Each structure stands twice: as structure tokens, then as C-alpha cells.
Amino acid sequence: MNLLENYTLLFTDSVFANTVFYGGQEMAFDIMKQLGGYDIRIMIAVAIFGYTVSVLINYWFGRILYKIYNSSIDNKNAVENYKSLKVGSKKYGFIILCFNMIPAIGPFLPVLASFVDFGLKRTLLFTMISRLSYYIVML
């Protein structure tokens, strides 16, 4: 395989391993790191770009879940609980999104952030920073 194919594999692995639908684990980054001969900066940039695409997919999925939830609630207590969850996410959302480093719960956090309307820009910022630190720790 040439370099373009390897980096494309890294991108697709990063996208699909971090979507909420897959639930797998990234392997291409580890394999490329162990094999050597690849530029680490390009590896991190490609992996973070793929991860950003997966965050956008997960965020979009969270918006769909919110629309389904919003159209189905009739109970006044459910509305109040949602509003309090939304207020709590404004205060502590950035801390929660920093837990994106943990592969088991990482894909679900952008869905939750979208559901409570945390904001796409802030979600992308905090998830990219946490994933960058994850890749640096993996090196």
C-alpha cells in the first residue's frame, strides 16, 4: 500500500470507529505507529480530521433524537427536567466533553451535547482538544 492509501485507511478508521453506530475501536493509528515510517504530525492531523467528521455525524444524530424527544413529551415534569439538564450542560458541558479521551464513552458525548443544545462550535472545540491530547498520550 502506498502512503495515500494508508492515510485514507487511517481517516476511515477514525471516522467509523468514533461514530455512535459502530462502537468499535481505532486500530489504524496504533498499527501505523508500531510499523513506523509515517509522519506523526500527518497521522495526528488525518486522525483528528476523521474524528471531526464523526463528531459531526454524532451531533447530527443527537439533533434527530432531540426532535423525536421534543415531539413526544407531554409531561410538564419532563420539560422541567430537560430544562435543568440544559442549564447544567451550559455550566459543566466542557468538563464532560473532555472525557472524550475515553474510547468507550467518547462517541456518545457529542450526541448528548447535541441533545442538550450545547452548541456545535463548542462541542467541536472541546472534543478536538480532548482527542488531540488522547493521540499525544498514545504516542
N, C-alpha and C positions, 0 to 999 in steps of 0.2 A: 504494500500500500504506500502511496506517496503521502507527502505531508498534508496536502489539501484534504484527502480522504480521511486521514487520522483526525484532523481538527474538525471536520464535518461530523465524524463519529462522536467526538467529544461534545460538540454542540447538541446533537440529537439526544445523546445520553443525558446531558444536563437538563434538557427540556423535559423529556419524558419521565425521568426519574424523580423530578420535583413537582409533577402535576399531582393533584389530589386523586386522580383516577387510577394512577399506576401503582403507587405505594412501594416501588422498588428502591434500589439504592444505586447511586452513581458508581460506576466501575471504571469508565474510560480514563478519568483523571488519575486514579490510582495506578492503572496499568501503564499509562504514558509516563508517569513519574518514575515507576520502577524500571521501565525499559530505558529511560534516559534518551538523550539526543534531541529533545524538544525544548524549545524556549519556554521557560516557566512563565514569563510575562504574557506571552501569547496564549498559553494554556489557561491562565487565570482569566484573561480578557474574554476568551471564547466561552469558557465555562460560566462566567458571570453574565455574558450576553444571553446564553441559553437559559440560565436561571431567571433572568429578567423576563424572558418570553413566558416561562412557566408561571411566574408571579402574575403576569397579565392574564393568563388563562384562568388561574385560580381566582383572581379578583373578579373577573367576569362571571365565573361560576357562582361566587358569593353574591353578586348583584342579582342573579337569577333566583337564588334561594331567598333573598330578601323580598323580591317581588312576589314570590309564591307565599311566603310567610305573611307579608303585609296584606295580601288579598284574602287570607284565610282567618285572620284574627277578628274575633267579635268581643272577646272578653276584655273588660276595661283594665283588669289586673295585668293581663298580658301586655297591654300597651304601656302601662306604667313600668313594668319590669324591663321592657325593651328600652324605654327612655332612660332608665337608671343605668342600664348596661351601656348605652351610648355615651352617657356622661362619664362613666368610669373609663371607657375606652379613650376618651379625649385626654384624661389625666395620665393613665398608665399604659396606653397603647404602644408607645415607643419601647417600653421595657419588655412588653410581651413580644413585640416583633423582633427584639434582639435574641430571643430564644429560637430564632430561625436557624441557628447553627446546629441545633439538634435534628438530625435527619428524620427521626420518627415523627416529630410533630411539625416540622418546618413547612410542609406543603399545606397544612390546614390553617396556618396563621393568616395568610393573605385572604383566605375565604372568610375567616372570622372578621378580619379588618374591614373587608368589603361589606359584610353583613351589618356591622355596626357603624358604617359610614365613616371610617377613619380617614379616608382621603387617599386617592391614588398616588399623588406625589409623595406624601409622607410614607405611605406603605412601600413604594419603590425605594425611597431613600434608605429607610431603616433595614429593609430586607437585603438590599445590596451591600450595605455596610457590614451587616452580620455575616453574609455569605462570603464576602471578601476576607473577613477575619477567619472564617472557617477554612478557606483554602490556604491561607497563610499558616494556620496551625497545622494543617495536613502536610505541609512541606517539611 
